[in-house]
Amino acid sequence: MTTTENSQTGTRMRAVVQHEYGGPETLHLGEIDRPAPGAGQVLVEVRAAGVERGVEHLMTGLPLLVRPVYGWRRPKDPVRGREAAGVVAAVGEGVTRFAVGDEVFGIAEGTFAEYAVAEETKLARLPAGMSFVDAAALPVSGITALQGLLEVGGLEAGQDVLVIGASGGVGTFAVQIAHAAGATVTGVSSGAKADLVRSLGADHVIDHTSEDFAAGDRRYDLVFDTGGNSSLRRLRRVLRPDGTLVLVGGESAGGKLLAGFDRQLRAVVLSPFVSQRLKMLIATEGHEHLEQLASMVEQGTLRPAVGATYALADAPQAMRDLAEGRARGKLVVTI
Ligand SMILES: NC(=O)c1ccc[n+]([C@@H]2O[C@H](COP(=O)([O-])OP(=O)(O)OC[C@H]3O[C@@H](n4cnc5c(N)ncnc54)[C@H](OP(=O)(O)O)[C@@H]3O)[C@@H](O)[C@H]2O)c1
């Protein structure tokens, strides 16, 4: 294998490893071999790693749908984490966009570690003046908000937009992107996080612990759902007859196989028979969207809401805080 490497020696690294599916108690700080980049891949010296719900799915192995790719009985790859910001430590054969020493952010497998390998196509340069911590919060959650609102949702200026899960990893980006696009934004979150949602540009905030967003007369052109697993009936109720629903996800509900994903499938099946457009999002991961996010950051229209940072050894606690709803925006592990 041909790689261009920096001068650092040593092939071992610290990483948060997991040898069986389960809760945060299955994650432990350990020492493993440093991965090597193959053709078209980049080895990143990770400075910060974002924490997001996708990591929880891979940690628990639920829904079971993830297991054909990530391992039937136990995780194939022992290191969790998919978002990273750091410095290029080595590049594999054929990599043309990056060189050793470049500061980058993006999506890699196993980022709760000192080093992680990323496809060249899933990395972009760090936005000017941005910290590694902030950049690590961007990739998966930012791309999800961007694609869900603009590409799937067809967001336009002047629309009334409802963001359910507005205080979460995806939701904090969604509120800002909708606000920047000229929409009137209503965010749904717990009351304790309403100040955060307002500070990101929401015009109205609904506290889901004391108020039902589906009660009352307010109707929306676009409903962007990332939390709470509301029924399709309730979601459609607040949507204008020509409105668009984008189902992103929600806390696990339903069986182990689909864990709520059946709601998305039902929406897609129903959509051709109703006037509203009912859509689900499966975000795709590429550098073009990372660059779009970076340019929004540089223009001052987007800033990651990082609620807390954790040392690498405390990554299990970060996962616990995420699972138990204590995150305000994004959580980030620093290395
Ligand atoms: N489709 C895709 O490609 C894709 C990509 C990425 C993520 N996702 C999914 O998107 C979802 C959100 O991810 P995330 O990283 O943003 O998670 P997160 O940070 O945990 O955010 C979850 C949000 O849901 C809110 N929430 C909890 N209970 C609620 C309720 N009963 N009613 C309304 N809101 C409620 C939380 O608000 P409070 O804490 O204020 O209560 C929080 O804002 C997950 O299901 C994830 O798997 C999908």
The ligand as a Gaussian input file, in Angstrom:
#p B3LYP/6-31G(d) Opt

LIG

0 1
 N      -32.623000      10.128000       8.243000
 C      -31.337000      10.318000       8.408000
 O      -30.550000      10.208000       7.466000
 C      -30.840000      10.708000       9.775000
 C      -29.561000      11.254000       9.928000
 C      -29.171000      11.652000      11.208000
 C      -30.034000      11.482000      12.292000
 N      -31.246000      10.896000      12.088000
 C      -32.176000      10.704000      13.203000
 O      -32.644000      11.974000      13.607000
 C      -33.059000      11.901000      14.964000
 C      -32.492000      13.076000      15.736000
 O      -31.092000      12.938000      15.851000
 P      -30.290000      13.945000      16.774000
 O      -28.849000      13.554000      16.654000
 O      -30.682000      15.335000      16.475000
 O      -30.842000      13.512000      18.223000
 P      -30.874000      14.367000      19.560000
 O      -29.721000      15.300000      19.582000
 O      -31.019000      13.417000      20.672000
 O      -32.211000      15.252000      19.436000
 C      -33.478000      14.703000      19.698000
 C      -34.463000      15.836000      19.842000
 O      -35.775000      15.281000      20.055000
 C      -36.443000      16.089000      21.008000
 N      -37.516000      15.350000      21.667000
 C      -37.425000      14.383000      22.582000
 N      -38.646000      13.976000      22.947000
 C      -39.533000      14.706000      22.234000
 C      -40.944000      14.755000      22.167000
 N      -41.712000      13.940000      22.888000
 N      -41.510000      15.634000      21.322000
 C      -40.757000      16.451000      20.578000
 N      -39.414000      16.462000      20.595000
 C      -38.807000      15.592000      21.411000
 C      -35.348000      16.499000      21.967000
 O      -35.762000      17.681000      22.621000
 P      -35.577000      17.909000      24.197000
 O      -34.272000      17.239000      24.574000
 O      -35.549000      19.391000      24.329000
 O      -36.745000      17.232000      24.839000
 C      -34.205000      16.777000      21.008000
 O      -34.275000      18.099000      20.526000
 C      -32.591000      10.530000      15.480000
 O      -33.682000       9.642000      15.484000
 C      -31.576000      10.104000      14.453000
 O      -31.448000       8.697000      14.370000
 C      -31.666000      10.512000      10.865000

